[in-house]
């Protein structure tokens, strides 16, 4: 069995329908990324998302007034 879904090895994982057995989607990050690189990438993504969320919240509050 190739993943949690029990599909066997039908090769449709590359279409984004399933997750690998370890729980991370294929192609989310380069497969040879080190732990330190992944942490740095995720921290940068988190910062970007927090900035965007702040802008969205400000706009939402302005629209509510």
N, C-alpha and C positions, 0 to 999 in steps of 0.2 A: 504494500500500500504506500502511495507516495505522499499522502497528506491526511488531514483529519477528516476529510469528506468521504473517504472510502471509495473513491472513484477508480482506484488502480493507477495505471500509468497511461492515461488516455491522451496526454499532451495538451490539454486545453487550459492548463495553468497560465500559459503565456498570454492568453486572452484576458487575463485579469479576473477571472471568475472565482478562483480559489486562492487560498493562502497556503504557503508551504507549511510543512509540519512544525517548523520552529516558530510559526506565528507572525512572521513579517512578510508583507507582500513582495512579490518579485519586482525588481526594477525600482524599488523605492529609493535605494541608495546604491552606489557602485558596490559590487560584491566583495571587493578587496579593501574596503575602507577599514582603517584601524579603529579601535575603540575610541582613541583620543580624537580622531578626525570626526567620527560620528557624533561624539559629545559636542564638539565645537560647532558642527553643522546644525545640530538640534538646538543648541543655545542661540545661534544666530537666527534660526527660524522662529524660535519662541519670542525673541526680541522684536522681530519684524511683525509677528502676529499681535503682540501686545501693543505696538505702535498703531497698527491698523485698528485694533479694537478700541483704543482710546479715541481715534478720529471718528469711528462709527458712533461711539457713545456720545461724543460732543454733538455730532450732527443730530442724533436722535433726541437729545435734550433740547436742542434749538428748535426742532420741529414740534415738540410737545408744548412749547411756550406760546 
